């Protein structure tokens, strides 16, 4: 075992700097999901097939969409910083780097909250009535592609993911955009 492997096997899965925010986001997400699921399961059945309930599950989806745009901003900002066009505009590049640091800091906690909102959106859609149309199928495909993203994100902390977090995240982003805007 070389020194890099020995160092990787001794470190925790989540770095100490991010641990508090990640566990805080997990706690908030679990409490929010339990609260909302309790509220959803105690609705009368007549309410489940009402237009107002449709707005309920759409609001979960809209909030998840906003959170996912923030999560995906991390990758967009990395791409923008790597462009050579910013070499002449040093002040603009510094501003983008500040935004990138902020996006990287909050990438994981916001992604955890977004996954909770996606879970609530999915449960509410099935409670409302799942129809085999383009919108529901594209959402289900996006959800299936989303499943390996958090797992590969854990492997990303240990540098064991071989870019699977990025690949599955981009595949999810494409399917998510198709589901959200078509």
Buried (B, 14 or more C-beta within 10 A) or exposed (E): EEEEEEEEEEEEEBEEEBEEBBEEBBEBBEEBBEEBBEEBEEBEEEEBEEEEBBEBBBBBBBBBBEBBBBBBBBBEBEEBEEEEEBEEEEEEBEEBBEBBEBBBBBBBBBBBBBBBBBBBBBBBBEBBEEEEEEEBEBBBBBBEBBEBBBEBBBBBBEEEBEEBBBBBBBBBBEBBBBBBEE
